[in-house]
Amino acid sequence: MKKIPKWFWGLLAPLGVIIVLLIISIVNTPSSPATSWDYVFHAPRDKDCDKFLRTSGDAGWRVVYARRVQSKGGGEMKYEFLLEKAK
């Protein structure tokens, strides 16, 4: 039977330590709970849009969806916003 060289053991020991540390870090990683969200729908007037978005953003809301709509009968154009915020 052939003798295993000493350099092999010198390489294998640190590699084993690294593998054990990786396994420990994977096992001990806490899983994050699912985030719950609040949703709000707003349709501010065009002249108030900038102020509305800044105020909402400062309060922690973010835009999920936006679209441009016109009132029935060809009336005023508005943006409709769907906003979300983590609970």
Beta strands, then each sheet from edge to edge (+ up, - down):
strand 1: 37-42
strand 2: 62-70
strand 3: 77-86
sheet 1: 1+ 3- 2+
end
